Amino acid sequence: MESHVIRDRNVSAMSGSDTTKRRRIFSGMQPSGEAHLGNYLGALKRWVSLQDDHDCIWCIVDDHAITSGGDPRELPRRTFDMAVSYLAVGLDPDKAILFVQSDVPEHTELAWLFNAVTPVGDLERMTQYKDKSQHFESVPAGILNYPILQAADILLYRADAVPVGEDQRQHLELTREIARKWNAAYGDVFPEPDALIGREGRILGLDGEAKMSKSLGNTVGILAEPDEVWARVRTAVTDPQRVRRDDPGRPEVCNVFSLHGHLTDPDTVARIDGECRAATIGCVDCKKILAESIVETFAPMREKAAWYRAHPEEVRRILDDGARRARAIARDTMAEVRARMGLDWREAAPAE
Ligand code: SF4
């Protein structure tokens, strides 16, 4: 497995599981349309490898997406395209549950109930909140409460672990804190999920500066056609000190080289390393090799994506089935949560 657990936890007492039980894993991604290289290298590739020996639940978090604004008329298409990407990269409905968050309304219900145990101060100190809130004159409450919905996403399924990047670690800590506080107030229901931190690190965008992100326009789509891949990759920022073709380069500071490390065969990567330092390869040729690696790596996935796009009814069937299975777990959790929080008034007025 390409990840390591950063914290030990004894879940068996709370979840009723024994130590031989497969660990349950939850994660989700916003419906930003087709997945890009950062989505794949930073998350999806690892999700695929986790499916064989864990009970995995993969979600498309469209309830989260509404906090970023955007045109609601585009959201269904983006959700569909993300579902196609999930399936194309190998997330497997026979091994895992794949579903769309808004199909399981228990997510938002549990988030509301977690408001009861989450101090506003804890939300205000989240780094992402501080960054995002600067872009608003009047900050929507959803931006502040975003981590509560994330906690609900995870705890609704009593997940044992969550694959996260470094930038999500703080939110997962808050999830653990919410679980602790809720359990202390109402009884042990929620495990404190571990963070599975990947070894791939932060995948920088083609600008070589910020994390790869669609909203920053520094991405390359994994399902893009070869021409489009090249059009994107040719814009990638390289070693800023390599101004002329005969300037020796420094692969260790070049993001193109770092992407080669994820996608190009090791012998070619070693050759590029030497040729870059000796200035015997130009950046354009180096980027052409990277574009070819991307096209080659994702060729089978482009094929699968084309099939799913031609069979939207199959995508719908998979997501409907996933929502049904997710909801069965969610309902169990919520029945217990409601009862413990006193929201089960029929207890006081039993039917005759
Ligand atoms: Fe980067 Fe390749 Fe140019 Fe070297 S040759 S600076 S590794 S793009």
Residues whose N, C-alpha, C, O or C-beta is under 5 A from the ligand:
A	BS01	SF4	T238 D239 R242 G249 R250 P251 C254 V256 F257 C276 I281 G282 C283 C286
